């Protein structure tokens, strides 16, 4: 925990440097522009940015339990409820960026990020970016079975332009930024000027989109803590029978420094299969 504690110490120091009257947010200061976001309006079709098309593999989506390929009504209902609660909380706080993380590998945080992004985009008033920010272990593209040439690491290393790494996968109001090239120096990339340019470019898009980041597990590296000042809020994903209570307690302690929307429980043995409520 020494690495995490050191990052938390640095972020606590940064928060003390916030000028009086400026709102603070999870892990750091919120810029004046972010603190005064305008309300979203339905854009004219010609004003919507068009992205390069990437094919997806229905079989891969079915294997990875992606919402579009599942016939499980209970799961679909659960994601719609999660979507609505997330939208209400984010709108109430004027938030646009959401990080999805877990405590360890195998808890289902990528599945949750993908399905939540799809559910959000199914709302006619929500426009969404889904970004693979698990730079050491990127999986988002594989979960969707995407065929693409460039990913986020290519942009961060100067090998591709922004418009080359954002893709339309055929879901209305959803754009995806995958990544196929893992990097060991992930937190350094997250704190780089190129990453700042990337986030600023996403936030400048018309219409303004909710950005869902598929983040690495919070206890596995300092990536979430390093990037937290750029994220409005977080969801923590845990798995029944997989996540240890001690690990969950440690993760919640770390996330206490951030805006935690809530905890998503995967693989629960409790189900509601009734046809209506």
Steps between C-alpha positions, in 0.01 A plus 500: 500500500801733515465610138129571538554686826765719338265594215224576750742718695589698187134543406412616851775761471361615163152541648632735766625730224151560358411871513209598721165490323603240241307173522701188577445152369624145539874509529556864401364832385227545245573763239274802479382382158402158638323661795273694264401252232210598276193284475499256208264551206406267217743580216417542134603186307760690301663622823575149628860389451530193276758233584660222301301177503634187670344158459415297810463126550159388630647170624764682705232724650290200591796324666577811700138561600469830320151642539407503130549124470331391823144379529503517880223744590607519865849615399361750250267639765786528749712704259209730421451566872874561538494735200215707638658532843834599348336756271310658789808528720719634222242753384441621857872572538568616143742208451602356164787258566461164671772248588411133541745307715525192720722367774668222300492326163206277418223694673326607179586871489554500120168323441334755728664794322399372155142419596450822693629703204261318266209549740584870532511540121157338474362800686394741220642798691844354576809497277787283617872437458626160623878509554741215580721655767633173638831569329689202643227247422268640231202276421216721385555441127522126551177493701322660205690301239604826334708516182706817505841638402592753769431521872551742787866413558571587137363848563690542826827402333448729201433222249138595428273804503188527715261436213685174429434346843129578550258252343134460415398139572146537371331600826329836475645773727796280604864543393776265619873556558664155522862411569703201386851597613568452874759724664687454828537874568125543517475765772761713324291488183188588698673811633652600166425807292365275223245353738394850605458586130294183452263576789464864398414394145231258621350767726490746209291271277150603397269382641666476840533130584520300818842335508516150650856391579575131542771538767738242650426350843568761765716273719724378217682823408498875557321567167157581646647726765725676249211565260235578762527880468369468141200283597180635652380179664561126528314169514662215691432151363523199731414134450316269737723211599807674355556831676638464853343716771840636607584595141164672460552696820845612383363603160217702655751673724702606196187606313391712795727764348281499187135533402374142524159456335457152638602135495388257228470136608567243226418129505239542769307186587188711555291554185168650408367313198141616531357631170412833659677649801 
